[in-house]
């Protein structure tokens, strides 16, 4: 592992952020970059992994939906999308294509375009939830 350096962070619970091994997402053309970090606490062995996700503006709304709220909300939204013939993930809302029998359809190559999270919720017919309300 290559150490990238320390970043000073404010607050009582985290004094230094030690970043290791930046890894850009591979095998995707979505433009999402992911970096993995390791938060260390001075004088303690306790560490936490931190993931930084950087989304292009045109898919930012999908990233926000995927990373705010819990797995229950994510599953509900994905199942709702599937019931309408779409595949939802953190990079877009795609028309589903037919998969092999017994399997869910795969996603098409082009996502529908939405600029705001609320537009995605409205399209799916799911009541709008502010990010702080998304832990169902």
Secondary structure by P-SEA (a helix, b strand, c coil): ccccbbbbbbcccccbbbbccccccccccccbbbbbbbbbcccccbbbbbbbbbbcccaaaaaaaaacccaaaaaaaaaaaaaacccccccccccccccccccccccccbbbbbccaaaaaaaacccccccccccc
